Amino acid sequence: MAFLDIHAIQAVPPANINRDENGSPKTAVYGGVRRLRVSSQAWKRAARKALEADSDSIRPSERTKRLPEQIAAALAERSPALADRASEVAQAAVANVFGVKSKAKKEKDTERERLATEYLLFLGNDQRDRLIDALVENETALAEAADSGKDSSKKLTAVFKEMDLRSTVATGHPPAVALFGRMVATDPALNVDAATQVAHALSTHRVDSEFDYYTAVDDVDNESDETGAGMIGTVEFNAATMYRYATVDLHSLVENLGGDIDAACDVAVAFVRSFLVSMPTGKRNTFANNTRPDFSLICLREDQPVSLAAAFERPVFGEEGHLGESVHRLVRHQADQDECYETSPRSHRAVYPAWVAESVAEIRGAERFRLPESTPLKKALDDVRAEIHRLIGGGDA
């Protein structure tokens, strides 16, 4: 077994990172008090976007209902033989591969019709492109099948079966699909079990929401000496120090990437970085809450993944801030857990600035659980990659 655990303590100023159906910051009750919560879905998407944006070697992916529309547009452009039947062939291809139907729906406030599947499909851009290439390569047979009248559906299905169209999306998964998995409700054979688990981020302390009352001035009316606001409203927000956690099952990641150990090592450390530095975009323009973790702990384990959320079941309280005590609690809880269960990480790396160590040192009893030495993030990731390769690859990279 091999698991890569990522722990982070991150202070966030006034923000509304992740809203509920009423526009309020999401919360959860833990340890008997209300906490700020940022859903795992919100942070997974932010991490996925950061993962694919930060490296040219990470193949991109898309989660969309518009796959038949994308295929139809490509066929209309690339295949004269299928141009008149592009939409029909695209819908039939998606139905054959994923077992999901497509519908043309009018967009709100326009007369334009757009094709969409019943639910979101998640695949790599290169998987989609291979699917399109296969259709173009077989354009003659597909055009004949599409033009066969009432039997067109059956004949298209026969051509798709001969092409083995499903294999274009059943293999060669991009890093995002390998990490986060894929569920195809209509065809479980195309499911990919996620190699990564991401926890809901929780504040380490009690949080109460506040409201910002704002007004917007009408520039034209203001110039003509009109008084009053052009717009009045409120936005709910809170501020918190959060505990964030994710884990990667490294053997599952290797399997999802077709057995490529080097690729798995690269993707694992790229995910660590993207998870740490990403931020969901909710109300970002309003609050500019662009912080990064103040303390990060990256652990390679051979026993099991271990969340340290219970360190904060008793909420942190402090008039001089929550960060130092939160870091102290995290380190102490991990040490206590490993002592109790007679386990320990194979290796670990910590990333934090000097002032965090100074803040922790001021806490009573902190000397018993000294912080691990801090390492700059790039060096920490290089070290972690080498250690992962030794663990799952049997030697140095």
N, C-alpha and C positions, 0 to 999 in steps of 0.2 A: 504493500500500500504506500501511496505517496500523495500527500496533500500540501498545498501551499495556502497558508492562512494569512490574511491581510487584515490588520487592525489599525484603526485610525481614530485619533481624537482631534476634532476640528471645531473651532469656534466660528460661529456665523453671526454677523451683526444683524440689525433689523432686516427681515426678509420675509417673503412668502414663496418659498422654493417650490412647494408641491401643494396644490389646492384641492379641497374636496368639492362636492357638487354645489356647495353654497359660496365658494370662493374663499373659504377660510383655510388657513394653514392646517394640514392634516396633523392629527394628534393620536395618542394612545395612552391608556392608563397602564402604568407599570410600577410596581412597588407601592401601589396605593395613591399615586399622584399623577396628574396629567403631564404628559411629555410631548415635546415636538416630535413629529414623525415625518420622515421622507420615505416614500414607498420604494421598495426594491425595483419596481418597474421603472420609476422615474430615473433612478441612478443607473440602472442597467442600460437604458437608452443613451444617457449622457456618456457613459463609459464606452459604449459601442461606437458612438459618433467620434469620440476622441481617439479611440483605438484606430479607426480607419483614416482619420485625418492626419494623425501624427507620423505615419510611416508609409512610404511608397511601396514597401514590401507586403503590407497587409491588404489582401484582396477585399474589395468593398462588397457590401450586401445591401439588400432592400427588403423591408417588410411592407407589402402593399396589396391592395385589392385590384390594382390596375395592370396586373400582368397580361391579361388578354389584350388590353389596349396597347401596351408596349410592343407586344409581338405583332399585332395587326399593323401598327405604324411601320415597324421594321420590314415586314413582308411587302407592304405597299411600296416601300422605297427600293427594296433590293430584288424583288421577284416580279417581273412583268407578268409571268404566267399566273401568279396568285393575286395580283393587285386588285382585281375585281371581287375576289373571294377572300380577301385578307382577314376580314372580321370573322367570317364563318370558320375558316381554318384555324385561326387563333383560338377561338372559343372551344372548338373541338379538341385542339391539342391540349389545352389546359384541363379540360374535362377528362381526357384520356390519361394524362400524367397524374393529376391530383384527385380526380374523381369529384371535382367541384364544378358546379354550373356557374355560368356568367350571365349577367343581365345588363341590358342597356337602359340606363336611367337618365332622365332629364335633370340637369343641374338646377339648383334653386335660382330663380330670377333670370334664367336664360332658357333658350330653346335648344341648347346643345345637349346631345345625348352622349353619355360616356359609358364604356364597358367597365364592369366591376364584378369580381367574384363575390361569393356569399360571405367569405371571411378573409382575413389577411393571410397572405402566403409569404413565407420567409425563405429566401434563397440568395445565393451569391450572384453578382452581376455576370460573372463568367459562366455560371450554370445557366442563366437565362440566355446568354449569348450562344452557348453551345446548342441550346434548344432551338434557337432561331436558325443557326447555321444548318442544323439537321433538316429543318423544314425547307430551307432554300435549296439544299442539295437534292431534295426529293420533290422539287416543285412540280415536275411533270406528272408523276404518279398522283400527287395530291390534287393537282388541277383537274385531272381526269376523274378522280373520285368525287371531288366537289361538284363537278358538272354532270353527275349521273342521276340527277333528279331525286325521286323519292328514296333511292338507295344510297344517297350520298353519305348519310351518317354512318351506315354500316361499312361502306367502302373506305371511308376515311379511317375508321377504327381499325380496319384490316391493314391499311398502309402503316398506321402508327405502330401496330403490333409488330409488323415486319421490321420497322425501323428501330425497335426497342427504345422508344422515346423516353421511357421512364428512367433509363440509366443515366440520362444527361443531368438529372437532379438528385439521383440517389447516391452519387459519389462526388468526390472533389469538393467537399464542403469548404466554404471560406471560414476564416477564424471566428467570425461572429456566430455562425451557426454551430461550429464545433464547441464554442464556449457556452452559448446561451440556449442551445437546443432548438428543436422545431417540432411543433405538433401539427399534424394534418389529420383533422377529425374524420375525413372521409376515406383516408387510406393510412392506417397506422404503420404500414410497412415503410412509409417515407418519414416516420418520426425519427428524430435524433435526440437522444438523451443528453441533457445539458451536462457539461463538465464543470460548470461553475454554479455556485449558490451565492446569492447576494441577500444579505439581511436588510430589513427595514432599518434605516438610521434612526436612532433615538437620542433625545437629549439625556445627558447624565443627571439632570436635575429637573425640578418642577418648572413648568413654563406657563405663564399667563399671556394670553393674546392681548394686543392693544389695537387701537384704530387710529389711522391717520386721516384727519379731516382735511380735504384739500379743495382749493378753488382754482379755476382756470379763467384767466382774463381774456375777453374778446378784444383783440388788438384794434379792430376797426371802431368798435363802440368806444373804446378807451380814448382813441384819438379825438372823438367827437364829444368828449366830456360826459359820456354816459357812465353812471355809477353802477356798482353791483358786479357780481361775477357772471361770466358767460356759462360756467358749469360748476356744480358743487357735487362732491361725492366723498366716499370714505373707502379706505382699503385696509384690510386687516393684516396684521403682521406680528411676528415675535422674533426673539433673538435667543440663541442657545449655544451651548457647547455640546457637540454630538459625539456619540460612539458609532463608528461605522465598521462593518465587518463583511468580508467575502472570503470564499475558499474555492480553490481549484483542485478537482480530482485529476491528477496529472496522468494517470494511466487511461482514464476515460478520454482525456484530451488527445493523447497519442492515438487512441483507437478512432476517434472522430476525424482525425487528420490523416487517416489511411496508414497509420503505423510510422509516420515520419517523426522521429524523435527530435531531430534538430529543429524542425518547424514547431513542434510542441514547446520546446524550450523557449524559442523566440516569442511565440504567441503568449506563453504564460507570463513572461516578464513584461511584455508590451501591455498585457492586460493589467498587471499590477500598477504600472505607471498611469495608464488611462483611468483606472479606478480611483487612484489617489488624487489626480489633478483635475478630474472632470467635475462639473457642477451642473445640475439640472437648470433649465432656463426659465422656470416660472418667475414672473415679475422681475426678471433680471434688469431690465431697463429702468424700472422704478426704484430699485434698491441697490443695484451695483454690488451685490454681496459676493464678490469674486475672491473668496478666501481659499487657501489650501490647508491641508492638515498641519496642525502644530506638532503632532507626534504620530509617527507611523512605525508599526512593528510588523515585519515580514518573517513568518516562521515556516520552515519546511518540516513537516511531521510525517512519521511513518506509522503512527498508531491510529489516529482518527482526526477529523477536523474538530476544532474546539473554539466555540464562540466564548468570549469573555464578557458577555452582556450582563451576567449576574453580578459583576463587580459594581453595578450601578442600580441593583434592585433596591437598595437603600439609597435614596437620592442624595446626590452631593449638595452640600449647602455651604456657602461661603460669601461673606460680604466683600471679600477682596478678589473675587473671581472664582470660576469653577475649573479652570484648565489644569492648574498644578495638581489639585486634589484628584481630578479625573485621571491624569496620567499615573499618579501614584497608585490609585485604586487598580488601574488596569494591570500594571506590572506586578503588584502585590497579589492580585487574584490569580494571575497566570502561575506565579511561583507556588502559591498555596495549592492550586489545582494539581500541578505536576508532582508536588510533594505528596499529596493525598493519594493520588492514583499511581505513583511511582512511574511516571512517564517524564519525557522531556523532548523538546523539539530536536531534530537532528541538527539544525542550525537556525540562526535567526540574525536579522539585521534591523537596526533601529535608525530612524531618520528624524532628527529634531534639532532646533537651534539651541545655543548655549543657555539662553535665558529660561528655557523650559526646565533644564537641569537645576538651575538656581532656584526656580519657583518650587520644584519638588523637594529640594534640600531643606527648605524652610518648614516642611510639614513634619509634625511630630511622629516619630517612628519610621521615617523614610529611610534612615540609614540601614535598616534591616533588609530593604529591597532596593538595592542600588540599580539605577537605570543602566541598561546595556549601553555600551559605547556608541556614540552617534557616528553614522557614516553618510556622506553625501549620497543623494538618491542614485545617481548614475553608477557610482562605485558599488552601492548596495545591490543594484539590479544585476550588474556584471557578476558579482559574487554569487548571487542567488541562481543566476543562469548556470554557472559552472557547477554549482552544487546539485541542481536539478539534473543536469546531464550525467553527473557521476552516479546519482541515485537510480535514475530510470534507464540510462544508457549504458551503465556498466564501465564508464571510463571518462576521461577528460574530453571536453568538446574539441 
